[in-house]
Amino acid sequence: MSGAVAGGLVLLGSIGGTATGSAEDGHHGIKHYKKELSLSAKQFTEPELALIDSRNGKELQKIKASSLKTAEDAEKIAEEFEAKYDRPMIPAKLVGGSQLKPGQSRIVVNSEALTKELESVNAFQRSVEVPISEEVPNISAEAAADVDQAVLGRFTTTFNSSVAGRTTNIRLSANEINNIVLGPGDRFYFNLVVGERTAAKGYQKAKEIVNKEFVEGIGGGICQTSTTLYNAVEKAGLGIIELHHHSKTVGYVPKDRDATVSWGGKDFKFQNTKNHPVIIKAMVQGGSITVEIRAAAKHVPNH
């Protein structure tokens, strides 16, 4: 008797005319073995990693483990997650005099920590926790009830009210920031709060500074709103996060006292670094815009 071994399957032949296994049985056995071998190889080379939200344990998506060949691959995936899930805070706003309109929480993906997690994945690992933190606007209707009693910081700039487009744009943008309430630690991003400046929203063409030149653009003039806000914020002692100056001097504030903004580009950002809530009050009257940062009287010294 003679026998051949194929992955644990014994195929018996015959010697001297004695047969204990048919050729057909052996043929089917080899085909079955090859199919199993092919499936096993595929499963071994193409395992998937589930990326899990650290906040709630939910699966965000799956990636092929084979896509993590280098440190650069891990960094790229982490950056893609950051771009997909990161979002800035939209602060709360008082509407109708006393009703607090909730804002949107700030979500941050720790891309550096995620990169390290992905770099250290082992052959038997099937999931990775994505480090995500979330900050909800830190304000309640009760805390906002008396937030406009006293002034922490005030600033006024003037403009030519006969220039219709510019005046309209200042009024519209001032209305967007008016009555925004920031709890302790809450952040304010001018572009996010005011939104895109479009004709559909009522914004008009007016002169603005682009590359040291005055040009006509939809929303020209709103930098006067952001500038007036910046100076009031600084006087109130809040924390500046991002600030940019125009490429040439503007007429309504001294040099380097301006805050230029552009949709999809430069922004003015600050944070309420006080241990109590504050509110933004923006008022346009005639040819002037005034922005005040207010708080409850008990939080304002010498009020």
Secondary structure, 3 states (H helix, E strand, C coil): CCEEEECCEEEECCECCECCCCHHHHHHHHHHHHHHHHHHHHHHHCCEEEEEECCCCCEEEEEEHHHCCCHHHHHHHHHHHHHHHCECCECEEEECCCEEECCECEEEECHHHHHHHHHCCCCCCCEEEECEEEECCCCCHHHHCCCCCEEEEEEEEECCCCCHHHHHHHHHHHHHHCCEEECCCCEEEHHHHHCCCCHHHCCCEEEEEECCEEEEEECCCHHHHHHHHHHHHHHHCCEEEECCCCCCCCCCCCCCCCCCCCCCCCCCEEECCCCCCEEEEEEEECCEEEEEEEECHHHCCCC
